[in-house]
Amino acid sequence: MRSYHSFVFGLSLCLFAVMLVRASGVPKSIGYLMGACGLAYVAQGWVLGSEGFSAANTAAILAGIVLLFSWSVWLLVTAWGKQ
């Protein structure tokens, strides 16, 4: 179940990143960072599905968390700056 959750969350982040890159008024770099985060979650879901909760999943988890925090804060700062 966790594998499917990570995989679908990663895919939705990738799709949202594509829409964010195509949008005007938002830095495209945020979309690229969001897409990288989505790919990290897709990788996490793949590793969880094939190997379970193993040490190989640690890098994907850390990458996903760091990238998620990065683009979230950057988007928040950008949104506050536009007010």
Backbone as a chain_set.jsonl record, in Angstrom:
{"seq": "MRSYHSFVFGLSLCLFAVMLVRASGVPKSIGYLMGACGLAYVAQGWVLGSEGFSAANTAAILAGIVLLFSWSVWLLVTAWGKQ", "coords": {"N": [[0.821, -1.178, 0.0], [1.925, 1.24, 0.775], [3.813, 1.528, -1.199], [2.267, 1.942, -3.529], [1.062, 4.344, -2.795], [3.28, 6.127, -2.645], [4.15, 6.003, -5.288], [1.926, 6.985, -6.807], [1.644, 9.518, -5.65], [4.071, 10.628, -6.431], [3.743, 10.634, -9.238], [1.582, 12.417, -9.451], [2.796, 14.748, -8.5], [4.664, 15.127, -10.537], [2.979, 15.635, -12.741], [1.711, 17.965, -11.842], [3.941, 19.573, -11.726], [4.582, 19.878, -14.428], [2.429, 21.452, -15.245], [2.943, 23.7, -13.695], [5.372, 24.6, -14.721], [4.548, 25.412, -17.213], [2.921, 27.512, -16.58], [2.429, 31.048, -16.27], [4.064, 33.651, -14.471], [5.087, 32.32, -12.329], [8.177, 31.17, -11.132], [9.967, 29.043, -13.302], [11.804, 27.293, -12.305], [10.873, 26.352, -9.886], [8.932, 24.539, -10.69], [10.557, 22.66, -11.99], [12.023, 21.713, -9.82], [9.962, 20.625, -8.345], [9.214, 18.597, -10.092], [11.505, 16.987, -9.951], [11.275, 16.183, -7.318], [8.928, 14.687, -7.529], [9.864, 12.604, -9.146], [11.644, 11.44, -7.346], [9.857, 10.435, -5.462], [8.495, 8.591, -7.068], [10.588, 6.806, -7.559], [10.983, 5.978, -4.949], [8.565, 4.628, -4.465], [8.859, 2.555, -6.315], [11.124, 1.178, -5.326], [10.172, 0.44, -2.811], [8.115, -1.285, -3.596], [9.515, -3.332, -4.879], [11.612, -4.173, -3.165], [10.776, -3.807, -0.579], [10.777, -2.4, 2.754], [13.763, -1.362, 2.877], [17.33, -0.733, 3.183], [18.076, 0.418, 0.817], [16.097, 2.134, 0.149], [16.444, 4.424, 1.581], [17.883, 6.62, 0.448], [16.108, 7.548, -1.538], [13.935, 8.313, 0.048], [15.043, 10.381, 1.626], [15.81, 12.191, -0.404], [13.298, 12.809, -1.499], [12.023, 14.06, 0.702], [13.693, 16.288, 1.24], [13.595, 17.669, -1.241], [10.831, 18.129, -1.422], [10.397, 19.845, 0.77], [12.001, 21.97, -0.087], [10.87, 22.997, -2.571], [8.349, 23.634, -1.63], [8.725, 25.651, 0.326], [9.942, 27.585, -1.281], [7.885, 28.136, -3.124], [5.984, 29.159, -1.359], [7.278, 31.504, -0.435], [7.46, 32.876, -2.853], [4.729, 33.223, -3.442], [3.917, 34.834, -1.288], [5.388, 37.089, -1.855], [4.093, 38.157, -4.042], [1.881, 39.464, -3.2]], "CA": [[0.0, 0.0, 0.0], [2.821, 2.41, 0.828], [4.446, 1.615, -2.512], [1.312, 2.577, -4.432], [0.892, 5.727, -2.367], [4.45, 6.896, -3.067], [4.178, 6.043, -6.75], [0.871, 7.872, -7.299], [1.984, 10.864, -5.204], [5.14, 11.075, -7.318], [3.161, 10.935, -10.549], [0.786, 13.643, -9.369], [3.738, 15.862, -8.414], [5.231, 15.334, -11.874], [1.961, 16.291, -13.571], [1.554, 19.327, -11.348], [5.166, 20.297, -12.112], [4.445, 20.239, -15.841], [1.503, 22.589, -15.312], [3.59, 24.859, -13.084], [6.387, 25.088, -15.665], [3.85, 26.067, -18.314], [2.19, 28.675, -16.08], [3.177, 32.299, -16.242], [4.043, 34.313, -13.181], [5.763, 31.493, -11.326], [9.472, 30.75, -11.669], [9.974, 27.688, -13.852], [12.686, 26.47, -11.483], [10.056, 25.679, -8.866], [8.34, 23.382, -11.361], [11.588, 21.64, -12.208], [12.324, 21.14, -8.513], [8.811, 19.794, -8.007], [9.322, 17.393, -10.92], [12.554, 16.137, -9.367], [10.681, 15.603, -6.115], [8.018, 13.642, -7.992], [10.663, 11.448, -9.574], [12.171, 10.796, -6.136], [8.774, 9.642, -4.877], [8.271, 7.444, -7.951], [11.667, 5.864, -7.259], [10.701, 5.424, -3.628], [7.5, 3.641, -4.628], [9.395, 1.395, -7.027], [11.997, 0.427, -4.412], [9.31, -0.185, -1.803], [7.394, -2.397, -4.202], [10.383, -4.444, -5.267], [12.473, -4.661, -2.085], [10.196, -3.561, 0.735], [11.452, -1.378, 3.55], [15.165, -1.748, 2.955], [18.286, 0.373, 3.247], [18.148, 1.029, -0.511], [15.038, 3.131, 0.063], [16.804, 5.596, 2.381], [18.256, 7.745, -0.413], [14.897, 8.067, -2.179], [13.144, 8.984, 1.075], [15.702, 11.647, 1.964], [15.703, 13.09, -1.561], [11.914, 13.259, -1.582], [11.711, 14.985, 1.788], [14.443, 17.537, 1.042], [13.052, 18.366, -2.403], [9.481, 18.581, -1.082], [10.544, 21.018, 1.628], [12.606, 23.064, -0.854], [9.95, 23.666, -3.484], [7.223, 24.163, -0.868], [9.127, 26.929, 0.915], [10.181, 28.517, -2.378], [6.576, 28.539, -3.639], [5.372, 30.007, -0.341], [7.943, 32.809, -0.472], [7.06, 33.519, -4.109], [3.323, 33.626, -3.318], [3.846, 35.964, -0.373], [5.982, 38.25, -2.512], [3.201, 38.668, -5.08], [0.708, 40.136, -2.605]], "C": [[0.874, 1.255, 0.0], [3.501, 2.621, -0.519], [3.525, 2.324, -3.503], [1.118, 4.052, -4.08], [2.062, 6.587, -2.847], [4.482, 7.056, -4.582], [3.153, 7.04, -7.299], [1.133, 9.311, -6.87], [3.086, 11.442, -6.084], [4.63, 11.434, -8.696], [2.34, 12.219, -10.515], [1.688, 14.87, -9.222], [4.356, 16.162, -9.779], [4.237, 16.042, -12.791], [1.737, 17.738, -13.138], [2.765, 20.177, -11.717], [5.102, 20.732, -13.572], [3.525, 21.448, -15.979], [2.14, 23.85, -14.728], [4.656, 25.449, -13.998], [5.719, 25.849, -16.805], [3.108, 27.328, -17.888], [3.075, 29.917, -16.119], [3.063, 32.906, -14.843], [4.694, 33.542, -12.056], [7.108, 31.085, -11.915], [9.462, 29.282, -12.112], [10.844, 26.74, -13.016], [11.927, 25.731, -10.387], [9.408, 24.434, -9.468], [9.346, 22.275, -11.612], [11.957, 20.947, -10.901], [11.19, 20.227, -8.056], [8.82, 18.5, -8.819], [10.382, 16.443, -10.41], [12.055, 15.458, -8.097], [9.72, 14.466, -6.491], [8.756, 12.404, -8.452], [11.266, 10.706, -8.386], [11.094, 9.94, -5.479], [8.41, 8.44, -5.755], [9.34, 6.38, -7.698], [11.446, 5.199, -5.908], [9.616, 4.354, -3.713], [7.981, 2.387, -5.335], [10.27, 0.536, -6.112], [11.165, -0.26, -3.335], [8.577, -1.395, -2.359], [8.274, -3.584, -4.517], [11.198, -5.02, -4.121], [11.867, -4.51, -0.7], [10.943, -2.452, 1.453], [12.895, -1.804, 3.775], [16.044, -0.512, 3.029], [18.398, 1.091, 1.907], [17.117, 2.15, -0.668], [15.401, 4.429, 0.774], [17.125, 6.807, 1.516], [17.039, 8.363, -1.079], [14.023, 8.822, -1.176], [13.745, 10.344, 1.405], [15.607, 12.653, 0.816], [14.294, 13.647, -1.678], [11.575, 14.291, -0.521], [12.403, 16.322, 1.587], [13.879, 18.335, -0.131], [11.643, 18.897, -2.14], [9.529, 19.836, -0.222], [11.05, 22.215, 0.821], [11.594, 23.764, -1.746], [8.75, 24.235, -2.743], [7.547, 25.533, -0.277], [9.318, 27.973, -0.175], [8.86, 29.027, -2.954], [5.861, 29.443, -2.646], [5.963, 31.408, -0.354], [7.542, 33.58, -1.73], [5.616, 34.018, -4.019], [3.18, 34.819, -2.382], [4.392, 37.231, -1.016], [5.077, 38.889, -3.544], [2.011, 39.413, -4.513], [0.828, 41.603, -2.665]], "O": [[0.58, 2.22, -0.706], [3.737, 3.756, -0.931], [3.965, 3.211, -4.235], [1.021, 4.901, -4.966], [1.848, 7.666, -3.399], [4.805, 8.129, -5.092], [3.482, 7.85, -8.165], [0.874, 10.236, -7.64], [3.04, 12.618, -6.444], [5.048, 12.442, -9.266], [2.397, 13.02, -11.448], [1.375, 15.929, -9.767], [4.547, 17.325, -10.132], [4.614, 16.947, -13.535], [1.591, 18.628, -13.977], [2.628, 21.37, -11.989], [5.525, 21.837, -13.91], [3.814, 22.366, -16.748], [1.896, 24.95, -15.223], [4.826, 26.667, -14.045], [6.273, 26.828, -17.304], [2.708, 28.127, -18.734], [4.299, 29.837, -16.015], [2.08, 32.69, -14.134], [4.837, 34.057, -10.947], [7.174, 30.695, -13.081], [9.006, 28.402, -11.382], [10.634, 25.527, -13.025], [12.294, 24.619, -10.007], [9.346, 23.39, -8.819], [9.031, 21.094, -11.465], [12.177, 19.736, -10.876], [11.43, 19.181, -7.452], [8.477, 17.435, -8.304], [10.191, 15.227, -10.43], [12.377, 14.299, -7.835], [9.706, 13.416, -5.849], [8.328, 11.282, -8.182], [11.387, 9.481, -8.414], [11.379, 8.846, -4.993], [8.054, 7.383, -5.234], [9.031, 5.19, -7.632], [11.692, 4.004, -5.746], [9.738, 3.293, -3.102], [7.562, 1.279, -4.998], [10.167, -0.691, -6.123], [11.425, -1.412, -2.987], [8.433, -2.41, -1.677], [7.828, -4.728, -4.43], [11.456, -6.223, -4.094], [12.41, -5.047, 0.266], [11.655, -1.663, 0.832], [13.209, -2.51, 4.733], [15.558, 0.616, 2.948], [18.779, 2.261, 1.869], [17.264, 3.015, -1.532], [14.724, 5.44, 0.583], [16.681, 7.914, 1.821], [16.948, 9.587, -1.176], [13.437, 9.852, -1.511], [13.031, 11.345, 1.458], [15.352, 13.835, 1.046], [14.119, 14.84, -1.93], [10.912, 15.287, -0.81], [11.782, 17.374, 1.743], [13.703, 19.548, -0.024], [11.3, 19.993, -2.586], [8.783, 20.785, -0.463], [10.589, 23.339, 1.017], [11.464, 24.987, -1.694], [8.18, 25.232, -3.187], [6.743, 26.462, -0.366], [8.904, 29.121, -0.015], [8.728, 30.217, -3.242], [5.197, 30.397, -3.05], [5.227, 32.393, -0.289], [7.313, 34.788, -1.679], [5.315, 35.122, -4.473], [2.396, 35.726, -2.66], [3.903, 38.327, -0.743], [5.27, 40.054, -3.892], [1.204, 39.947, -5.274], [-0.068, 42.315, -2.211]]}, "num_chains": 1, "name": "protein.A"}
